[in-house]
Amino acid sequence: MSAKRRQLRAFDLKHLDPNPELIGVDEAGRGALAGPVVAAAVLVTRPFLESRWADENARRINDSKQLTAAERDALYLDFEALANEGHIHAQFGSATVEEIETQNILGATKLAMRRALEAIYPPSAFAAPPREPDLFSSAEEVAAFRPPAQARILVDGLALRNFPYPHVGVVQGDGRSLCIAMASIIAKVTRDRMMTELDAAHPGYGFARHKGYGTLSHAEALTRLGPCACHRASFSPVTLALEAQRGPSVALVELPLIDLVAPEAPYPEAVVALS
């Protein structure tokens, strides 16, 4: 196993304590011009991190962008089996193009992350209960008592403002934390499958190939066909294409390509760089 891959598991073991559970969260599709943004959450425990499977397979796991499609698909099937056997918990959430337009891409990304986390724990699970049952508690109070969740949540990137879950932002976390890297793979594979379905519904754009990102072929399709319902109208290349449909004054050949959308301005106070 390479030193870097060993570090992913070591990072999670280091930041697990004193909590029994660690949840990694990451997204896919934030910078695309079309389609939803998808987030995944993966819950791991010390027994899993120290398991034979993790010992033998952690070397295969990395930031999803560093893996081939075949490698991601194979790992996705492994994660699915691990979840079915109860060794990990993994869920995904998504936000639609309409939600991206109404809440902006940062708000929609947080919404997708929240939906993924809610499938594991509701936000209320992290709230301290009014009081623990005692000798004077009724049977109903004892039955209704739920101790707060003892999971530490690691989110790839900067910590998020106005997010309902206590969490820590890990800059470049998909290359530093095993559970975040696992979440990045699940989010990527899930979204890629969604984009393949959109390709069948909206032929001609090549969504199955470029997954909605700003490639040259995608720009050419926008020039030829104009935007469709699954394009993000507020993203500048799509906005230009829409304007061109209304009149000939915009030269679509000048559409910007990859990395067309600047990342959200970071909140300086939210920067957390774990080591």
C-alpha angles and dihedrals in degrees: 000000000000119000091245093053090048088053092059092062093038089053091055094046089051094050097039096078133118087019121073092217136046124195122198120200129191139155140221130204101029093131098040123114094221142029133030129312111241130200131188133199123202123191118204134176135203093260089057095045089051095041126117090246092056091044092053100035109031088090088067094056123089142134104315091236089063094055132077120245090252092052092049092048092050092049091047090058090049091051090049090054092046090052093048089052092049097245093120137008117228130177138162136209132190141198121214129234088255091055090048089054095047099039100028121241095285093051091046091048090053089048091053091047091049091051091051092050094044089060087063103031131357114232089250089065089074095051118102110248118242090251140333119255117266138178091290096050120112122242088252092054091050092049093047096048116113120179114225117269113266099208126124112218120214117192122194111245129006123350112269126242120224092014116147096222127073105241148151124236115226113197109226086000095160087068096042108039126055095212092047090049089051090051091049091054094049092047092048096047092044093051093044089056090050091051091050088056090049089052089062092047094046108031121190100044097082096231092156089059106040098021093226098303124136102268126151092255090051091051090050090051090051089052093049102038106018122227122316131210094276095056119104103243094196093059108098101239090050091045089053091049091051091050090050090056088059095051144351097249097096118078105219091192086075094060110136114241133203120015090020095155119064113226117255113276107263122241104238093212091054098060112119120173110187119198 
